[in-house]
Amino acid sequence: MTLANVVTDTADVTSLWGPYSIIGLIWYVLVVVALWKVFSKAGYPGILAIIPIVNVVILVKIAGFSAWLTLLYLIPIVNLVFSIIVSIRVGRGFGKGGAWSFFLLWLFAFIGYFIIGFGKATYTKPA
């Protein structure tokens, strides 16, 4: 068995058919469902939640910022700070407080977006 065959076999096993990829796919589908409802409540087409970079652009717009500020996610330390600010502003737009937004929209975003999307929260555009 040559080294090329070993590398290729390893890449096949770890690329699309591993258990982590199945879990990642399930996770992605659940996040898309949650964001779809959030986008619909905010007045944006829910189907935009499927497209990976576009969903971040829409979240930035829901937070009340210009879509161009999405480029701040490309700067290493700034992206952490900006993602916290976006989470807090999105939470404020849906009537949630700062601590709630930090923990459930930034730290545990999966849970928070489900609560906002399927709960009774209504969206008011931030000023």
C-alpha positions in Angstrom: 0.0 0.0 0.0 1.5 3.3 -1.0 1.4 6.5 0.9 -0.9 8.1 -1.7 -3.5 5.3 -1.1 -3.3 5.8 2.6 -3.8 9.5 2.4 -6.7 9.1 0.0 -8.4 6.5 2.1 -8.0 8.6 5.2 -9.5 11.7 3.4 -12.4 9.6 2.2 -13.2 8.4 5.7 -12.9 11.8 7.4 -14.5 14.0 4.7 -18.2 13.3 4.3 -19.0 10.0 5.8 -17.7 10.4 9.4 -20.1 10.6 12.4 -19.1 14.2 13.0 -20.2 15.3 9.5 -23.6 13.8 10.1 -23.9 15.6 13.5 -22.7 18.8 11.8 -25.3 18.4 9.1 -28.1 17.9 11.6 -26.9 20.9 13.6 -26.8 23.0 10.4 -30.4 22.0 9.5 -31.7 22.9 13.0 -29.9 26.3 13.0 -31.4 27.0 9.5 -34.9 26.2 10.8 -34.4 28.5 13.8 -33.0 31.4 11.7 -35.7 30.9 9.1 -38.4 31.7 11.7 -36.3 34.7 13.0 -35.9 36.1 9.5 -39.6 35.7 8.8 -40.5 37.6 12.0 -38.1 40.4 11.1 -39.6 40.8 7.6 -36.8 39.1 5.6 -37.3 36.0 3.3 -36.7 33.0 5.5 -35.0 31.1 2.7 -31.9 33.3 3.1 -31.1 31.4 6.3 -29.9 28.5 4.1 -27.0 30.4 2.5 -24.1 30.5 5.0 -22.6 34.0 4.6 -25.9 35.6 3.6 -27.5 34.6 6.9 -24.8 36.5 8.8 -25.5 39.6 6.6 -29.2 39.4 7.4 -28.5 39.1 11.1 -26.4 42.2 10.9 -29.2 44.0 9.1 -31.7 42.8 11.7 -29.4 44.2 14.4 -29.9 47.6 12.7 -26.4 47.9 11.1 -25.4 48.3 7.5 -24.7 45.1 5.7 -21.2 46.3 4.9 -20.3 46.0 8.6 -20.5 42.2 8.1 -16.9 42.6 6.9 -15.9 43.2 10.5 -16.3 39.4 11.0 -13.1 39.0 9.0 -10.9 40.8 11.6 -9.7 38.4 14.3 -10.5 40.1 17.6 -13.0 42.5 16.3 -15.2 39.7 15.1 -15.8 38.5 18.7 -16.7 41.9 19.9 -18.9 42.7 16.9 -20.7 39.3 17.2 -21.6 40.1 20.8 -22.9 43.6 19.8 -24.9 42.1 17.0 -26.4 39.5 19.4 -27.4 42.1 21.9 -28.9 44.3 19.2 -30.9 41.4 17.7 -32.1 40.5 21.2 -33.1 44.1 21.8 -35.0 44.1 18.5 -37.1 41.2 19.8 -37.6 42.7 23.2 -35.0 40.7 25.1 -32.5 42.1 27.6 -28.7 42.3 27.3 -27.9 39.3 29.6 -30.5 37.1 27.9 -29.1 38.1 24.5 -25.5 37.5 25.5 -26.1 34.0 26.9 -28.8 32.8 24.5 -28.0 34.5 21.3 -24.3 34.6 21.5 -23.1 31.9 23.8 -25.9 29.3 23.2 -27.2 30.8 19.9 -28.9 27.6 18.9 -31.3 27.7 21.8 -31.9 31.5 21.7 -32.9 31.6 18.0 -35.4 28.8 18.6 -36.9 30.7 21.5 -37.2 33.9 19.5 -38.3 32.2 16.3 -41.0 30.0 17.8 -41.9 32.1 20.8 -44.1 35.1 21.2 -41.4 37.7 20.6 -42.2 40.4 18.0 -39.6 42.3 16.1 -39.2 46.1 16.3 -36.5 47.6 14.1 -33.7 49.2 16.3 -33.4 52.9 16.0 
